[in-house]
Every structure is written in C-alpha cells, then in structure tokens.
C-alpha cells in the first residue's frame, strides 16, 4: 500500500583483532595472518586523513559511527557491524551507490551511509521520513482507508493531493519561519542530515551540489564502462579529457550550488512572473588556490553566467516548471513549495526532481560516445562551421545539457514524465577555430599557468 501511494503521489525520481599465537617461520621472517592484517590496516590508515562517518542498515534498526580514510576501510569495518555476504555502500540521502574512492573522498565527514546488498531497494532519508509522516498524517491515514478508491482513480487522487498541498502551502506562508536563516533561530529545521550546517542557505546549497555531483558520477560510470572506452585507447583518452573538463567547469560554477540558494541575486526567469504577481507576499581535487583561479576565469569570461541562477525567490519559494512536453516554464497544476519554511517542507522538497529535458542516458551520453567514435575513426572529418579538421567533441555543450538549467527543469513528482522522448542532444565535433573549443582549452590551461607563476 505504501509503495503504491508513494509511486502515485510523491515517491522520489527515492573485527575484532585476532588473538592467535604467532607462528614465526624458522627464518624469522614470516608473519602470521593476524599480524599481516594488522600491518595492512596500519598501512591503509597512514595513507590518508581519517574522518568519521555513520552507517546504518536499510531499516534503520542500528546506527554506528565509523572512522575511515578510504572506501575499502569503510566497507571492511561495516562488515564487522553488518556481516552481509556482498556488502555495498549507498548514500542515505538519495540511494546513490558509492563505488570509488574519488566520490567517497568528496563526501563530508559524518555522511550517513546505508549498507545493503547489491540488489536492495534503498530506503532513502526521504522514504524513511515519508513513512514516519504517513504514520502521523491524518491525510495519509485516510488514503489507507480509501485504498480501493485510490487504486481505481489514481489521477483524481493526485489532483486531490495537489490541491491539498497548495492550500497547505498558502497557509504555511502566512505563519512561516521561512525568513529565519540561522540554526540558532530555527533549530527544528536542522534536524537529521542538516545538523552540521549553521544556516539554511548553506544546507540548501549543499543539496544542489549533491544532485549535480550525482550527475557527474553517473556520467563517469556510464562512459567508463562503455565498450568503446574499454577497447579503444584513443577514445579512452578523449573521454577522460572530457570528464576532466567537466570537473573544471563544475568547480568554476561551484557545482551550481546557487540553484537552491535564495541569497543568490541572479534569479531564473521563471520567477519574474511569480514575483510580479505576488510582490506583496515577498517578505583528487584541485587545491584551494587553483579552485579560485578556475572560478575567477569562468566569471571573467561569463562562460556559465546565463545558467548560474537561483530557482527560488528571496523568501525561498520554488515553483514547478511543468512537464518536459509543456511549452515554456509553466506548470498547469501550479505546484509550489518553500523548503526554507519548515522541516516538513524540506523533506517534501526531496521529491521535486531536476528533470533532463534531453534525456541523459538515452540521448546525451549516447551522442557523446558516438561523436568520440567518429572522431577517432574518421580523424579527417571536417567541422560543419569552419570546414576544418575536427579535433575534439563539444564538451561545453554536453556539460550544459548534463548539469545546467539549460536542459534541467525543477518539477514536482507529478509533472515528471518518465517516458522516452524524441528530442536529441546538440553535441557535435569541433575544430580549433570553434569558440567553444578555445574557451574550454583556455580554462584547462589555468592549471599550467598557476604552476609556472
């Protein structure tokens, strides 16, 4: 029943040391297995900075604090607490599997991980909180009672939920704490995973970054397991270069952290009509120096300015941009939410999706791979604009389609149509005269300039 309601309404797009005796060999050089394990563990612990993390199981029955400096160490220690036959590590926030040290090392201390098997359906924080709300909410208890009605009339029930959310939101904005920012002023908002932040804006910026980082690691996973990448050395070099350029561009825009940050002065165009209508209601990672140089370069050349905007008003109101098939940025159901207003709204905001209008796995990544294959197979191919030999793929265009609001729409779960779409990626092959090629190459040269200065 719970699974049906969530899918129909608002489900997310969601050792002890060995004490054996030493059996030293006659030469005096042998080590028993227990000592070898201890020595190996000491080597791993000395290889990087230890940080504290939290682990739990899918049902949240137990939670433990774990110190680790690598994914391997975390998995080994997690096995002592949850002895699963094939243990995998997932993020509690969105269920994304953590499978490499690069991603693991990008996560902050005290991140909560879920340990489960490879085929488990992960109960994310949003799912878990939803279940708690279901037990307490009169509305959702009524939904249980009217199970047969919901099963026979799902569309009508969705409309009822949408109307309820609109009424609740209007009421909440009349009695809101949305204008409060600091943790000391609105303590209940910072429960759970937000407790490490000191302001709402900082927490929301991190949520935007987390979503965008997820797209990067999804892109990296899909591209590096592709047959072309594994079997063609030239193609592998091009794809690795594109991933590195993606990383620099993401650093340049701070992983689009401003999307959910209400203090960002640059606002998305969708907000203008709402502001006009409701004006009376408005009350290996590079080092720090290199990261700043990258940000300065992208700002100076305005590479990403058009898409480095906030999706919410100064108070924190977000508006659904409508399904991918809708023209413009209008939602016919007028979905709206302010996650800054309450803990409940913050949890519900997790079921609002950033929807790729041009699909990531069905269009963008296949187009990227196809262009890489053409580049390495037919190196004499000419650029369609300058009639000169192509030398690279359009990294910037692919970047904007994967990570930016040029191709992403913020939509309520009801407006997220998960169907195959006909629109196609605009990625192409570039020559040395293409402006897009030159601007990205100059960005990549920032590191060289930094090391020689």
N, C-alpha and C positions, 0 to 999 in steps of 0.2 A: 504493500500500500504506500509506504513512504517513498519507495523508489518511483512509483507511478506519479505521485504528487510532485516530486522534485523534478521529474522529467517534463511534466506537463506545465509546471508553473515557473520554477526559478532555479532548477538544478544547474550547477556550474558546467559553461562551454567547456566540476569539481572535480681471566683464567688464573685460576689460581696458579701460582708458581709451582713447578714440580719440586717435590721434596725427596726425590730418589737419590740414591748414593751415586757418587762419581765413579765411573768405570774407566779410569785412565788407562790408555794403552801402555805396552811395555816400553815404547819410545818416549813416553811422557808428553806426546804432542796431541793426543786425541781428546776430544771433548764429548761428553755425553749429550743426548738430545736436549735435556733440560737446560744445560749451560749454553748450547748453541742457540736455543730460542731466546734466552735472556740476552745474549750478545747481539743477536739480530735486532731485538727490540730496542736495545740501547743505541744501536747504530741509527735506527729509524728516528728515535726520539731526538737524537742530536742533529738530524738533518734539516730541521725546520722549527718554526716557532709553535709551541704548544698553545692551543686555545680550548676553551670549554664549550661543549655543545650539549644538547639534550636529545635523548632518544626515547621513543615510545612505540607501542605496537598499534596496529590499526584500530583496535577497540579502545585505546587509551586506558587500559587496565593498570599499567605500570609506567612510570617515567623515571629515567635515570640521567644523571649528569656524567658526561664522558669527556676526558681530555684527550686530544689527538692533534697531530700535525700533518696527517695525510689521510686520504680516504681509506687506504689499506689498514691503517691503525684503527680507524673508527669502526670498520667492519669487523676486525678481529676482536675488539673489545665488546662490540654489540653482540657478537656470537656468544659471549660468556653470559650475557643477560637474557638473550632470546636465541636459544640454540636451534635455529632453523637449518634445514638441510641445504637450502640455496637462498641465502640472505641477500636482499637488495636494499639500498638506501633511497628513500624518497623525501622530498620536501613536504612538510606538513601544510605549508601554505597553499600549494597548488597541485601536489601529487607528482611533480616532475622528478624523474629518476636522476640521481647524482651518480654519474658513472666514470668521471675522470677527475684528476687532481686539479686541473685548471679551473673547472667550475667550482669544485669543493673549496679551493683556496680563495675564491672571490666572495664566499659567503661570510657574513659577520659572525662573531662569537655569539654563543647562546642560541644559534639557529636550532629549531626543533626539527628532528628527522623522524620519519616513520620507517620501521624495519618490517619488511614483509617479503613474501615470495615473489618470484618473477611474474606471476600471472595474477597477482592480487588486484582487486579493485580498491584503490586507495581512498580511505575516508579522509578527505582534506579538512583543514580547520573550518572551512565554510560548511562542509557537510556535517561536521560534528556539532557546530553551533546551530545549524538549522534543525538538527534533531532535538537539541535542547529547547529551542524555541517552539518546536512542534508540540513538545510535552506541556509547555506553559501557555501557548497561544490559544485563546478560545476560537479564533477563526480557523486554525488548522485542525482543532478537535472536531469542529463542525464538518470540516472536509472529510474526516474519517467517517463520520456518521452518514454523510451523503456519498459514500464510495460508489454506489451504483449510478447515481446521477452524474458524477464526475466522469465515470467510465463511458457513459453513453453520450455526454455532451461536453467534451473537453474544451472546445472553442468557447462555449458560453461561460464555462467556469474560469477560463483565462481572462475573459473580459471582466468578470466579477472581481478577480484578484487585482486587475489593473485599476479598476475604479476605486477599490479599497485603498490601494497604495497612493493614488492621487489624493484622496480625501485625507489619509493619514499624514501625507507629506505637507499638505496645506496647513493642517492643524499643528504639526510639529514646528513649522516655520514661525507660527505665532507665539510659540512658547519655547524658543530654541536656546541652546547654549552654543550654537554654531559659531558665533562671533568670538568665543573663547579660543585661545590658541595654546597656552602653556599647560603642561601636565599638572602643575600645582593648582590650576583653576578648574580643571575638568577631569579629575582623577579616574573616574569610571570609564572614560573613553579609552584610556591607555592600558586596559587590562589585556592579558594574553601576550601576543607577539609584539604589541606596540609598547610594552612597558619599558623597553630600552631607549625610547625616544623622549625628548624633552618638549617637543612641540608637534602639533597636528600636521603642520606643513612638512616637517621633516619626515614623519611617518608616511604621509601620502606620496611624497617624492620617492621614497624607497619602494613603495608599492608599484609605482610606474616603472622604475628601474628594473624591478624584479620581473615584470611582464616582458619588457624589452630584452633583458638578458636571456629569458627563456626562448625568445625567438632566435637569438644568436646561437644558442647551443642546439636548438632544434635544427637550424640551418646547417651548422657544422656537422651534426650527426648524420643528416641525410646526405650531404655532399661527400663526406669522407667514407661512407660505406657504399657509395655508388661504384659500379663495376668499372666505369671509365677511370675513376680516381685510383682504384686499386691496381689497374693493369697498364696504365699509360703514364710514364714518368713526366712527360711534358704537361699533360692535363693536370696531374697532381700538383705540379709547380704553379700553374695558373690558378687553380682553386685555392691552394694555400696562400697565394698572394692576395686573392680576393678576400679571403677570410681575415687576413691581417689588415687590409684596408678597411673592411667593415669595422674592425675593432678600433682603429684610429678614428674613424668617423663617429663611432659611438662615444668614444672618450671626448671628442670635440663637442658633442651636444649633451654630455653628461647623461648618456643613455636615456635621453628625452624625459628626464625627471620632472620637467616643468609641466607635463601633461595633466597631472593631478594636483599640482601646487597652486593654490588660489592666490598666492602672493606674486606669481609671475605676471608682469604687466602686459605682456603680449597675449591677447586672447584670440581664440578661434572664432572665425566668422559666424559660426552657428549661434554664438552668444549675443550678437548685436540685436537681433530681432527680439530676443527674450529680455535683454536689458532695456530696450526701448519700450517694450510693452509693460514691464514690471518695475520701472525705475523707482517707484515709490516704495517697493518692498525691499530694496537693496540695503541694508544697514550693514707566469709571467706578465705582470702588469707593469707598464712604464712607471718610472719614478715620478715624484711629485712635480719636479721642475718640467719634465717632458710633457706630462699631462697638461700643465698650464700652457706650455708653448702650443700644444695641439689645439686647446680651447681658444687661445688668442688668435691662432691662424684661421680657424673656422669662423670666428666672429668677425675678424678683419675683412675676410673675403665674402662674408654673408652667404656661405655655402648652404646652410641649413636654416636660415632665419625664417623663411616662409612657413616652415613646419615646426619650429621650436616655439610652440604656443601652448597656453593652458586651455583645458576643456571646461573649466568651471569659472563661475563668477567670483568676485571678491569675497562673497559670503561663503562660497563653496557649493553652489548649486550646479549639478550636472544635468544635461538634457540629452535624451536619446536621439541619435541622428537617423534613425529609421533603418529599415532593411536595405540590403545591398541593391535591391531592384528598385527602390524608391528614388525618385529624382531629387537631387539636392541633399540637404541635411535635415529634412523634416520627418518627424515621427507622427503618424496619424493618431496614435494612441496617447501621445503627449506624456510619455514616461519621463519622470524627473526624480532626482534623489540628491540629498545632501549628506554625504558620509561624515562631514565635519560636525553634524548636529548631534549625533548620538552613537553609542556603541552598536545599537541595533542597526542603524543605517549603514555603519561601516561594514558590518557583516553582510548585509544585503548587497552592498556595492560589489562584493566578490562575484556575484552572478551577472554583473554587467560585463560584457565581453568587448575586447578590441577585435573587430571583425575585419579580416583581409578581404577587400572588395575583389581584387585579383587574387585568387587563391594561392597560398604559399606552396603547398605540396603538389597541387595539380597543375599549376601554371608557372609560377615564378622560378622555382628550383629546376623543373624540367627544362625551361627555357635557358637558364644559366648553363646547365650541363650540355645542352645541345649547342650553344654558342661556343663553349670551350672545346667541344669535339670538333666543330667546324674550324675553329682557329688552329688547332694542332694538326688537323688532317689536310686542310687547304690553306697553308700559310700565305699564298699569293692572292687570296681573295681581297677585293677592293672595298674600301669604305663607301657606303651609299651616299655620303655627303660630299666628300672631297676626292673621291676616286683615287685614293692612295692605299697602299697595302695596310691591312689591318694588323694591329699588334696587341690588342687587349680586348676584354669584354667591357661593357658599360657598367662598371662597378657602382658608380653613384646612382644610376637609375635603379639597379637592383636593390641597393641599400634603401632608397626611399620607398620602394614597393614593399620591402620586408619589414622595415622598422618605423616608418614615419606616418604621420597623419595624411600624407598624400594618398595613401592606399588604405589606411585604417579608419574605421568608424567605431565610435563608442556606442554600443547598443544594449538595450535591455534584452534579457534572455529570450523573451517572447519575439523580439524582432530579429533574432539571429537565425537566419535561414541556412541550415546546413545542407545545402543541395549543390550539385555540380553546376558550375557557372560557365558561361560562354566567353567572358572577357579574357583577354590574353595579356601577357607581360609585354612591356615596351622595351625590354632589354635588347641590345644589339652589339655588333662588333665595332670597334673604334680604331681610328688611325692616329698618328702622332699629332695631327692638326686639330683634332676634336678638342673643344674647350673642356669638356668633361674629363677627358684623359689627362690633360695638362694640370688641371686644378687638383686632381687626386694625387698625381705624381709629386706635385709640389708639397702637398701635405705629408706624404711619406718621406720626403727629403728633410722634413723638420728635424728628425732624429739625427741625421747626418750633420746638419748644421749645428745642432746642440753639442754633439761630441767634439766638433772641431773648434768651437768657440772658446 
